[in-house]
Amino acid sequence: MHDDDIATIMRALGHPVRLSILRILAAQQGRECCCADVTESLPLAQSTVSQHIKVLLDAGLIERKPRGTRNCYIVQHARLAELGSAFTGMISGLAPAVREAEPA
């Protein structure tokens, strides 16, 4: 995963509502969840939830599945796993520099 991808995902995850939406979708354990279902779990208007969902879609963290007149969503676990691996590599690469910078 490239640094641009990591930065895009981090921006998407940088809002508490988007983290909540991801948790709601992840709790579905692979089942699709529609925007209205997500809205029921949050004290926000559907238009606000839709805007946050778009950011998650653009970052590739969720996938849209059209179902008639509704759009349903599912978490992209492979993308999250890639992010986890990228973080592990990034943090382990930074760890020696952090240790060298620590006062004795």
N, C-alpha and C positions, 0 to 999 in steps of 0.2 A: 504494500500500500504506500502510495506517495504522500509526501508531506501535505500537498494540496488537498488530498482526500481526507487526511486526518483532520486538517483545519476545518474543512467543510462540515465534517461530522461533529467536531467539537462545538462549532457555532450552533448546529442544530440541537445539540444536547445542553447548550448553555442557558436554557430557559426551563424553570421548574414545571411549567405546564406541559412542555414536550416530554420531559422525563415521566410525568404522570401518565401521559397518553401511551408512551412506550410500555409502562408497567401494566396499564389496563389491557393493551393488546397482548402482551406477553402472558398475562393471566389466562388468556383464552386457550393457551397450550396448543397452538397451531390452527385453531379454528378462526375463521374470518369474523371480523367485527365491523359493523357499520358505524358511520359517523354519529348517527343518532344514539347508538348504544354507548359510545364514548361520552357523548354530551350528557347523558343521564348520570354519569359518574362524576361529572365535574360541574362546579357552580358557574358555568360560562355559557354564553350564547353559542348556538351551533355555528354561526359565522366565524366566531373567534376560534373555536375548535378546528374548523375547516382550514383556517389560515395556518394554524400550528401543524396540522396534518400535512399541508403542502410542503412546509419546511422539511419535515421528516421524509416525505417522499423524494424531494429534490436531493437529499443527502443519501438516498438509497437505503435508509434504515427500515422502511416499510414498503410494502407493495400494494398497489390498488388492484382490486378484483371487481369489475363491473358485474352487478347482479340486477338485471332489469333497469329500473329507474334509480337504483341506489348504488353507491360505491362502498365496497367493504374493504377492509385492510387487514394485513397480516405482517407480523414482524419478520424481517429478513435476518434470521439467526446467523447465516453464513457471513453477512456483512459485519455483524457485531463480533463474530469470532475473529474475523480479519483485523478488526480494530483492537481486540484484546491482544492478538499476536503482535501487532504493530506497537502497542503500548509497552508490552514486555520487552521488545527489542530496543525501543527508545529509552526506556527507564534503565535497562541494564547497560546501555551504551553511555548513559549519563552518570551512572553510579560511581565509576572511578573518579570522574571529575569532581563529584560532590565530596567524596572522601578526601581528595587532595585539598579541597578548599576549606575543609573543617579545621578549626583551630585544635592544636594538640593539647 
